[in-house]
Amino acid sequence: MSKASVIPQLMGVFQEYGYEGASITRFSEATSLKRASLYHYFPNGKEEMADEVLDYITQALQEQLLAPLHSDLPPIDRLRAMNQNIDAFYQHGQRDCLLALLTIGEAQGLFQEQVQQALNLFIDSLATVLVTAGITPITARERAEEAIALIQGSLVLTRGLNNTATFERVLERLPADLLRPE
C-alpha cells in the first residue's frame, strides 16, 4: 500500500471524527496499517496526515469540483456540472466538509492558511464564471461566498437532521440563484 493510496482513508477518519477526535488507532483501523507503518509514511503524525489530506482536497477541488467552471460551456452549464461534482464529492450530502472541520479547535491554528487558500480558490473560480455571465465583480464575489455558505450550511443540516433534502435543494437552486439578474 502506497502513501498516496491511504490519503482518502485518512480523509474519511478526519471527516467522521474531526481533527481532535482522529487518532492513530482510528487511522490504523481505517487503513489496515499498523502504527509503525503510519509513522513511517507520516513521521510527524496526525498533523502531517491532516496536511497531506488538505493537499489532496485542494487538488481534488481544482481537478474535480471546479474543473467545469474553467470550461468553455455557457455559465449555467458550468455551474450545473460543478454541482454534480459537489454532489458526488460529498456523497449526496452524507460526507462532512473537511475544510469546515479543520477550522475548529486546535486544527484552526494549524491549518488556517491552507483552508483559506482552498476557500479563496473556490470563491474566485465561482466569481469568475459569474463575471463572464455579466454580474459585476463585487456582486459576483458576494454571491460566490454566499453559495459556499449555503453548501456548507446544508451539509450541517444534513448531518444534524439526518436528511439530505436541504443539500439537494441548495444544489438544485444554486445555478439559477447565482446567475439571477442584479
N, C-alpha and C positions, 0 to 999 in steps of 0.2 A: 504494500500500500504506500503510495507516494504522499508527500506532504500536501500537495495541491488537492489530492483526492479527499482528504479529510476536512478541508475547509467548509464545504457545505454542511457536513455533520456538526462541526463546531458551531456554525451559524445557527443551526437548529437548537442547540443547547442554549445559546445566548437568547434566542427568540423565546424559548419556553421559560427560562429561569431568570432572565436579565443578567447583568454583569455580576452583581453581588451574589446572586443565587447559583451562578455557574461554578462548578467545582471540578477539580481534576478527576474525581470519581465519576461525575456525570459525563465528562468528556471521554473518559475511558470506556464507559458503558456505551456511549453513542458511536464511538469509532471502532470499538473492539480492540483498541490498542492498550497495552499496559502503560502504567505511569512512566516508566523509563523511556518507552518509545515516544510518548508525548513530549517529554522533556528533551529527547534527542532532536525532535523536529522543532520544538519551541523552547529553547533553553531559558527564556525569560518568563515562562509560564503563561498564566491566564492573560496578562496584559499583552504579550506578544501574539497570543491567539486572537484576541479581540482586534488588534491592529491588523493582522492578516485578513480577518473576516471583513473589516471595514474596507480594506483594499479590494477584496473580492466584490463587495457590494458596490463600490464606486465603479468598478469595471462593468459589473452587471447593469448598473444604472445606465452607463454610456452605451453598452453594446446591445442591451435587450430593451429596457424600458424606454429610453429616449431615442433610440435609433430612428423610429418612424418620424420623429419631429424634424429630422435633418434630411428627409427625403424631398422629392420634387412633387409629391402629391398635393392636392388642394389642402388648405389648413384643416378643414373639418375632417378629412380622411386621415390626416396625420394624427389628430387628436383621438380619433376613434381607434386607430391602430395602437397608439400609446396606451389607451385604456385597456385594450385586450391584453397587452403585455403586463400591465399593472395587475389586472385580474389574475393572470396566470402566476405572476411572481408572488403575490400574496395568497395564492391558493384560494381564490374566490372569497377573500376576506378572512380566511382561517389562520393566517400567519401574522404575527405582530411585526411591526416595522422595527428593525434593529437600530436604525438611526434614532428613533424615539427612545428606545430602551437605553441607549448609550448616552443619554442626556440626563440621566437620573443618578443620584448618589455620587460615589467616588468616581464612577466612569466619566462623569461630566468633565471634570478637570483633566482627565487623561486623554479624552478623545474629542474635545470641543472643536479643535481646528479641523479635523477630518470630517466631522459631522457637518460643520458649517460649509466646508468646501463642497460636499456632496449635495447639500440642500441648495446652495447657490447654483450649482450645475443644473439641477432640476428646474429651479426658478428661471434662470437665464434661458434655458432651452425652450421652456414653455412661452416665456415672454417674447422670444424671437419669432415664434410662429404667430403669435397674436399681432405683433407689429406688421408682419408680412400680410396679415389679413386686414390691415388698416386701423388697428387700435393704436392709440398714442402710447409711446413708451412708458410713461408713468402709469397709465391705466393698465397696460399690459403687465407690468411688474406686479402691481397690486392684485390683479386677477390671478396671476400665477401663484403668488403667495397664498391667496385665499383658496385656490384649488388644492394646494398641498395641505392646507389646514383642514379642508373638507375630507380629503382622503384619509389623513391621519385620524381625524375625529371619528370618521366612520369605522375605522379599524378598532378604535377604543370601544365604540358602541357595539360592534360585532362581538368583541370579546366579553364585554360586560353583560350584554343581553343574550348572548349565545344565539345570535340570529344575524344572518348576513344581509338582510333586506336593505338596511341603510347603506352598506357598502355598495351593493348592486345598484341602488337608486342613484347614489352620488356618481358612480361611473357612467351610468346611462345618461344623466343630465349634463354632465360636465362639458362635453364639447360645445353644445349649444349655449350653455351659460357663459363659457369663456369668450365665445365669438359674438355675443349679443351686442347690438349697436350701443355706442356710448350715449 
